Amino acid sequence: MTGKGIEAGVRSQAMKGKGNLMVKARAILPIALFAGFILVFLLTCGGGGGIDKKQDTDMDGMPDWWETTYGLNPLDPSDADKDPDRDGWTNFEEYQNGTDPQIQDPPKELCNGLDDDGNGLTDEIWLDKGTPCEMCGIYQCSADGLSLECQGQGICSPGDNKNCGSNGIKTCLDTCVWGYCYEPLQCTVGEQQTSKCGYCEEGLQTRTCGFNGLWEIWSDCLGRGCRPATAQACEIEGKAGTQKCSDECQWGDCVANCNPGDKFTASCGDCGGTHNRTCRSDGTWSGWDLCRCVDQTESKDFPGYEGQTRTCGQASQCEWNPWTNCTLDGAECDADEVETQACGCGSTGIKTRTCSEICTWGDWGDCQGDLDGTPPSTPDVLTPEDGNTFYALPITFSWLPSTDNCGLSNTRAYEISLEESDQPYAQSITIETGSNSYELISLPGGRWRWWVRAKDEAGNASEYSLGRGFSFYPEEISHETFDSPTMIWNWTAGDENSAGGNDYWGKVDTRANSDPYSLWCAAGGDQSDDECDDQGSNNVLASSYDNDMAAFLEMLLDFRGHSHLTLSFWYWLEVADAKDCLKVRVKGQSGIWTEVWTKCENSNGWTLSYLDLSAYAGQANVTLQFRFESDGAGHCAEGAYIDDIVVEGW
């Protein structure tokens, strides 16, 4: 059924529910102008010169006499679908039913997710609501609630291809959205690379070659150190202090602030020792002098063996020596004695325990070096089944338990892998769980395949189970790719901090997750920063992002009719330090901004972020904002880019 057919069918059903009401009779005085004189004729029900009851000048289905009687325009065909008394009935329906279009009648059932006519049912006359239409659309309520519209047709035609990336191609999916970009193979699946990173390149980051033959993003930089010549506040022994970053990118000791000549005494050791330090002429503390204490001996009887003693003094740097006389009856072991034992699957691991100071064994430690090489059995999958379609979350994944000669771990027993089936391995999600079922509460819309495998205590993994395919189609509320050459002005861009000049988001073609355009945080405005001499990694730009930025990009959204909401977007981020951040903020009906996501470190390439916005479900006016903030100096980096923003709901 076409959209017009649906609207006509619904209008016909609505007429039956409205009933047949008589049109109120009114006298009409037409006025004719002749040679400057006004002649008034009183028309009656009989006689010549009467009104033509069938004349419909604007051909909108309502005769001229009826429109004139009720204050409508007989020359305006668009007023047939208007509703001046706001009772849910159009002027055309009021004419058909003989009711006054200026006076509210009993409400009719609109298409709006509400029980308008109070009969205990919701949208009961809109029978085709939620059914498929055209290529990828679904019939949904129109904005005025008076008809159904085919919505969500997508941004491309299934099967179409276009170039992307440096030398890749992407295909339009059956869901009428562009799939992920296929690039030529760059590496061998499973291959790993390691690279130095950080301010002094003392840190390390790694990346792995994915199943698509492309490098995944770099991991976080581990051991990156600090920025030379910077300082930060710290606290030492209850006093405020400062620590500086050395030329080797390492934080120095925390040095308390002091006045020259001050002395400070603190405890040391564990038997009443003390040591001192003095404030030097430059306002910094000297090192601690020798820990001093009184030589002493302590005696104690432990159950099972008596006469235990220990000593403490300058000879032991004010630390207690171990207890003596552990050789008496009742002692389990000698103090500090270590015992080892085989453990693990096949007894190939080692665990140890240590004798305490009172000559009793401590607990066994964890098993180390277990050489179990036998993987567990491959799980048999249950749900979701092949071909299942979901329009809302959660989705429950389940499978039969696996078996293993050493048993499964309680915290890492199974690994679920989900991948987009239309673009194999382009986007994947890995989930670990200790149960043989998992309830998925967040997922981007599309067609997916899933597998599961088991892992044992030694880290052995089974083969993946047979794959199952399913589809998840939430409603796409907003999809922004920025692929047109001009700015999309349903977004508002600006800068709330003009101290460094007004710099704000705008389109660029120097970087894009999906070609040709993305948005850069400082593409518009003054761009007055030139202190870096094009030291950013992309020298095509004027230099880098500016000082004192608070550049925002925001859009007003309507989340009524949804109980769950998700936001996904791709971002590329390079910042000079952790004081410069990309943020996502949301303002709902409370009128208060809430930060729902913050990133203050390099992304090392384009990265997908996925957020749950369900806290704002059902609200009519919700503002979504992307925001980039910078401090006052030192911005030899590009800043932030965003692309492919999608808001979905159900």
C-alpha positions, -999 to 999 in steps of 0.1 A, spaced: 0 0 0 14 34 -9 16 63 15 -15 80 -1 -34 47 0 -26 43 37 -37 79 45 -69 74 25 -77 41 42 -71 56 76 -93 86 67 -121 62 57 -119 44 90 -118 77 109 -150 87 93 -168 56 106 -156 64 141 -167 101 138 -204 95 132 -228 115 110 -235 149 124 -259 175 107 -245 207 93 -259 237 111 -280 260 87 -268 296 82 -282 325 62 -257 340 37 -257 376 23 -236 377 -9 -225 412 -19 -223 424 -56 -207 456 -67 -222 475 -97 -211 510 -110 -201 521 -75 -234 510 -59 -237 481 -35 -268 460 -41 -277 436 -14 -298 406 -22 -313 384 5 -311 348 -7 -338 324 5 -343 287 0 -364 292 -30 -364 314 -61 -339 322 -88 -302 332 -82 -296 307 -54 -261 294 -43 -245 267 -63 -241 240 -36 -216 220 -58 -192 248 -68 -156 240 -54 -133 267 -69 -101 254 -53 -111 217 -59 -102 207 -23 -133 186 -18 -151 213 2 -177 235 -16 -172 272 -16 -204 280 4 -193 257 32 -158 272 34 -173 307 34 -198 298 61 -170 286 85 -144 313 78 -122 292 54 -107 304 21 -125 289 -10 -94 298 -31 -69 279 -9 -67 241 -16 -43 236 13 -68 242 41 -85 209 36 -59 192 58 -57 220 84 -72 217 119 -80 252 132 -99 239 163 -71 214 171 -95 185 178 -76 160 155 -102 163 127 -91 181 94 -114 206 78 -122 181 51 -133 155 77 -154 181 95 -172 188 62 -178 152 55 -193 147 90 -213 179 91 -194 194 121 -181 229 128 -143 231 120 -140 260 145 -154 241 175 -136 211 191 -153 178 187 -146 145 207 -109 135 200 -100 110 173 -72 85 174 -40 103 161 -9 85 151 13 96 180 18 66 204 -10 79 227 -46 68 234 -63 99 221 -99 86 220 -97 71 255 -108 36 244 -78 18 261 -60 12 227 -30 31 212 -29 40 175 -54 12 168 -66 26 134 -30 30 120 -27 -7 110 4 -3 88 25 15 114 59 -2 118 56 -23 86 83 -21 59 80 4 29 100 12 -2 137 0 0 147 4 36 119 24 52 93 17 79 59 34 81 59 58 110 37 86 122 39 120 105 49 150 126 12 162 129 -1 127 137 -26 128 108 -10 102 85 17 76 80 50 84 63 77 61 49 107 70 70 143 58 72 150 51 35 187 56 40 214 77 23 223 54 -6 210 26 -28 220 -10 -19 248 -23 -40 262 11 -50 300 15 -45 322 45 -40 359 52 -33 371 58 2 403 60 23 437 61 4 428 34 -21 397 16 -8 361 11 -17 329 8 3 294 -6 -6 259 6 2 243 -21 25 208 -35 24 200 -11 52 207 19 27 237 31 46 274 30 35 294 1 49 330 3 61 359 12 39 378 -18 24 415 -10 21 442 -32 4 458 -56 28 486 -40 48 497 -69 71 494 -105 81 465 -115 103 477 -117 140 510 -98 133 520 -73 160 540 -41 159 556 -22 188 565 15 187 581 39 211 559 67 223 556 94 249 575 127 254 609 110 256 599 80 236 604 59 267 569 45 265 557 16 243 525 11 223 514 -19 202 490 -27 174 477 -59 159 468 -69 124 431 -76 123 412 -103 104 407 -78 75 444 -75 69 445 -40 81 463 -26 112 441 -19 142 446 13 162 476 17 184 471 8 221 475 33 249 511 45 254 524 26 285 551 43 306 549 75 286 563 96 314 558 134 319 565 165 299 600 179 306 602 212 326 566 209 338 556 207 374 527 195 394 514 199 429 518 170 454 515 163 491 541 148 514 535 140 550 505 164 552 524 193 536 518 209 502 547 204 478 559 204 442 575 178 420 592 186 387 595 165 355 632 158 346 647 159 311 643 121 311 605 126 314 604 112 349 587 129 379 611 139 406 605 135 444 577 154 460 594 183 478 573 202 504 573 240 504 593 254 533 610 285 548 648 285 549 661 272 582 629 253 591 634 218 606 610 189 603 610 156 623 592 125 612 590 89 625 609 61 608 614 24 613 589 4 633 603 7 669 601 44 677 628 58 654 629 94 641 648 113 615 651 150 605 655 173 575 662 210 571 648 236 547 676 249 524 681 285 513 662 279 480 630 270 499 634 232 493 639 204 519 672 186 523 673 148 524 665 129 555 693 122 580 699 88 596 670 72 614 678 71 652 662 49 679 669 33 712 682 -3 712 655 -25 727 644 -62 731 609 -75 731 598 -109 744 566 -129 738 552 -164 743 535 -178 712 511 -208 716 531 -240 714 565 -225 719 577 -201 746 605 -176 751 604 -158 717 625 -126 715 633 -100 689 655 -69 689 655 -35 673 681 -6 672 706 13 652 722 -19 640 690 -29 622 682 7 611 654 9 636 635 -22 622 626 -52 642 647 -83 637 628 -117 633 616 -136 664 641 -162 677 637 -197 693 614 -212 665 631 -245 671 610 -253 702 581 -278 701 551 -265 681 571 -246 655 560 -254 619 590 -240 601 619 -216 604 611 -179 599 613 -168 562 616 -204 550 600 -209 516 583 -241 504 572 -249 468 547 -274 454 535 -285 420 501 -273 409 478 -267 380 464 -290 353 489 -319 349 509 -305 379 530 -285 356 528 -252 376 545 -241 408 530 -224 439 549 -212 470 543 -204 507 565 -186 532 571 -192 570 560 -163 591 580 -146 619 562 -168 645 572 -200 627 539 -209 611 532 -214 573 514 -187 554 488 -193 527 498 -209 493 502 -183 465 487 -185 431 498 -212 407 525 -199 383 537 -214 351 509 -239 345 517 -256 312 483 -270 304 480 -272 266 447 -289 262 419 -266 250 383 -270 262 355 -282 239 338 -259 214 305 -246 227 272 -253 208 253 -221 202 215 -217 210 203 -182 206 199 -159 186 191 -183 158 201 -177 121 179 -150 106 165 -136 138 156 -99 135 155 -75 165 141 -40 168 150 -34 204 176 -44 230 186 -64 251 195 -94 229 203 -126 249 231 -149 236 232 -184 249 251 -217 243 256 -251 258 284 -253 285 319 -263 274 339 -290 291 377 -291 299 401 -314 317 410 -286 341 376 -269 344 367 -234 333 376 -201 349 349 -183 369 358 -149 355 370 -156 319 353 -187 306 338 -177 273 345 -152 246 318 -139 222 328 -123 189 303 -102 169 311 -89 134 291 -70 108 281 -95 82 277 -70 53 313 -59 58 332 -89 71 356 -80 100 352 -43 93 338 -38 128 340 -63 156 330 -66 192 345 -90 217 328 -98 250 341 -120 278 318 -137 304 319 -164 330 284 -177 322 270 -196 292 246 -168 284 250 -130 280 225 -102 277 237 -75 252 224 -41 261 241 -19 235 249 -26 198 250 -4 166 222 -12 141 229 -35 112 233 -71 102 257 -92 124 272 -126 128 283 -140 161 305 -168 174 315 -181 208 346 -200 221 357 -213 255 388 -205 275 404 -225 304 424 -215 334 457 -218 315 445 -195 287 438 -223 261 410 -214 237 386 -237 219 377 -233 182 349 -208 175 314 -223 173 294 -222 141 284 -186 132 249 -174 134 234 -143 117 209 -118 130 198 -83 123 192 -53 147 173 -24 133 167 5 157 152 37 144 178 60 130 170 94 145 200 113 130 228 103 107 254 129 98 284 120 74 293 157 65 299 144 29 284 175 12 309 203 4 290 228 25 283 229 62 251 212 74 234 240 92 211 220 113 242 219 135 252 251 153 289 259 156 305 285 178 333 293 204 324 302 240 359 315 247 372 344 226 404 349 246 425 333 218 402 343 190 369 328 178 377 293 165 350 268 158 341 236 140 340 235 102 344 211 73 378 200 60 389 174 35 424 168 50 411 140 72 380 119 70 368 86 84 345 83 54 355 105 24 355 132 15 348 155 45 350 155 83 347 183 109 378 199 124 375 217 158 393 249 145 384 250 108 364 282 112 371 316 127 403 334 135 429 306 137 454 330 152 479 306 168 512 305 149 536 295 178 542 260 165 555 267 130 535 239 115 548 213 139 515 194 139 515 160 121 493 175 93 512 205 79 484 211 53 467 231 81 477 266 90 494 254 121 475 237 149 445 243 171 444 276 189 448 288 225 418 292 249 393 273 228 358 263 238 345 254 203 311 237 203 290 219 177 254 212 188 221 200 175 185 200 190 169 165 189 134 151 198 136 118 217 98 114 223 85 80 216 118 63 225 128 44 256 164 36 246 189 58 228 224 53 215 250 76 200 280 65 179 306 86 162 342 84 149 369 108 162 406 115 155 424 133 183 459 147 187 465 170 217 496 187 232 487 177 268 460 163 290 446 199 296 431 199 260 401 177 256 373 165 233 340 162 251 304 151 245 278 170 265 240 166 266 213 191 279 178 177 285 146 190 300 165 200 332 184 227 313 217 215 328 247 204 307 261 169 316 294 156 303 288 120 291 322 114 275 357 130 277 389 122 259 422 141 267 448 119 250 458 110 214 435 85 197 463 73 173 440 72 144 403 72 137 384 55 166 347 46 171 330 56 203 296 43 213 275 59 241 241 51 258 218 82 259 188 64 273 187 88 303 172 113 279 146 90 263 111 105 260 123 141 262 112 166 234 141 191 234 175 175 239 207 193 228 236 171 218 270 189 218 305 180 207 330 204 224 368 209 221 386 228 249 422 240 251 443 259 277 464 290 272 495 278 253 517 251 238 494 236 211 517 220 186 491 194 176 461 192 153 433 188 178 400 170 171 381 157 141 347 140 141 328 121 114 299 98 108 276 107 138 246 84 142 218 86 168 195 56 171 165 48 193 138 22 200 
